[in-house]
Amino acid sequence: CGPLCPSCSWKPRRRKVACRMVDSTPAQGATPTLEQQQQMAVSMATAEMEFRVDMFNRMSQQCFDKCLDKRFKDSELNLGESSCVDRCVSKYWQVAGMVGQMLGGSVQRGPSQ
């Protein structure tokens, strides 16, 4: 089980939770039941949501640390802070998209030998 398992709560830098697909996965060649298909779909959606929330939280923290003055002189962002946050968020999502495409391509090609 690892980061590409659609059912696990595996995340880097966190403790690993046992794979939920082990008990619910049908034998090789067998067709999963409707209940198993639904359970896998819910598990995949939950894992995707957790991943997106974690990515958003990390992006927010990194851009905050990089762009905002820690003294909070004003109640609103000044022009420099605002443009820094815009650039930071844009770059973060751009890189996340590129990494996602690279990982998606490696999954489709299979493991490298």
C-alpha positions as CSV (number, residue, x, y, z in Angstrom):
1,C,0.0,0.0,0.0
2,G,1.3,3.5,-0.7
3,P,0.5,7.0,-2.0
4,L,-1.3,5.7,-5.1
5,C,-3.7,3.3,-3.2
6,P,-7.2,4.8,-3.9
7,S,-8.6,3.6,-0.6
8,C,-5.9,4.3,2.0
9,S,-5.5,7.2,4.3
10,W,-1.7,7.1,3.6
11,K,-0.1,10.5,3.6
12,P,3.5,11.5,3.7
13,R,4.7,12.8,7.1
14,R,1.8,11.2,8.9
15,R,1.3,7.8,10.4
16,K,0.1,5.2,8.0
17,V,-3.4,3.8,8.5
18,A,-4.1,0.2,7.4
19,C,-5.4,-0.2,3.9
20,R,-9.2,-0.5,3.8
21,M,-9.0,-2.3,0.4
22,V,-7.4,-5.4,1.8
23,D,-10.6,-6.9,3.2
24,S,-13.0,-5.5,0.6
25,T,-11.0,-6.2,-2.6
26,P,-12.4,-9.1,-4.6
27,A,-10.1,-12.0,-5.6
28,Q,-8.1,-11.4,-8.7
29,G,-10.4,-11.9,-11.8
30,A,-13.6,-11.6,-9.7
31,T,-16.0,-8.8,-10.3
32,P,-16.5,-6.5,-7.3
33,T,-20.1,-6.3,-6.0
34,L,-22.1,-3.1,-6.2
35,E,-21.5,-2.5,-2.5
36,Q,-17.7,-3.0,-2.9
37,Q,-17.8,-0.6,-5.9
38,Q,-19.7,2.0,-3.9
39,Q,-17.3,1.6,-0.9
40,M,-14.3,2.1,-3.1
41,A,-15.8,5.1,-4.8
42,V,-16.6,6.7,-1.4
43,S,-13.1,5.9,-0.1
44,M,-11.5,7.4,-3.2
45,A,-13.6,10.6,-2.9
46,T,-12.8,10.9,0.8
47,A,-9.0,10.4,0.1
48,E,-9.2,13.0,-2.7
49,M,-11.0,15.5,-0.4
50,E,-8.5,15.0,2.4
51,F,-5.6,15.5,-0.1
52,R,-7.1,18.7,-1.4
53,V,-7.8,20.2,2.0
54,D,-4.3,19.3,3.1
55,M,-2.8,20.9,0.0
56,F,-4.9,24.0,0.5
57,N,-3.8,24.3,4.1
58,R,-0.1,23.9,3.2
59,M,-0.4,26.4,0.4
60,S,-2.1,28.9,2.7
61,Q,0.5,28.5,5.4
62,Q,3.5,28.8,3.0
63,C,2.1,31.8,1.2
64,F,1.2,33.5,4.5
65,D,4.7,32.9,5.8
66,K,6.3,34.1,2.6
67,C,4.2,37.2,1.8
68,L,2.7,38.7,4.9
69,D,4.3,41.0,7.5
70,K,4.1,39.4,10.9
71,R,3.4,42.7,12.7
72,F,-0.1,43.2,11.1
73,K,0.1,47.0,10.9
74,D,-3.0,47.3,8.7
75,S,-6.3,45.4,8.7
76,E,-6.1,44.8,4.9
77,L,-3.3,43.5,2.6
78,N,-1.2,46.2,1.0
79,L,-0.5,46.1,-2.7
80,G,2.9,44.3,-2.3
81,E,1.4,41.6,-0.1
82,S,-1.6,41.1,-2.3
83,S,0.5,40.7,-5.5
84,C,2.9,38.3,-3.6
85,V,0.0,36.2,-2.4
86,D,-1.4,36.1,-6.0
87,R,1.9,35.0,-7.4
88,C,2.5,32.5,-4.7
89,V,-0.9,30.8,-5.1
90,S,-0.6,30.8,-8.8
91,K,2.8,29.1,-8.7
92,Y,1.7,26.6,-6.1
93,W,-1.3,25.4,-8.2
94,Q,0.8,25.4,-11.4
95,V,3.4,23.2,-9.8
96,A,0.8,21.0,-8.1
97,G,-0.8,20.5,-11.6
98,M,2.5,19.6,-13.2
99,V,3.3,17.1,-10.4
100,G,-0.1,15.6,-10.8
101,Q,0.3,15.2,-14.5
102,M,3.7,13.6,-14.1
103,L,2.4,11.2,-11.4
104,G,-0.6,10.4,-13.6
105,G,1.6,9.7,-16.6
106,S,3.8,7.4,-14.5
107,V,0.8,5.5,-13.2
108,Q,-0.5,4.9,-16.8
109,R,2.9,3.8,-18.0
110,G,3.4,1.4,-15.0
111,P,6.4,1.1,-12.7
112,S,9.7,1.9,-14.3
113,Q,12.2,-0.9,-14.6
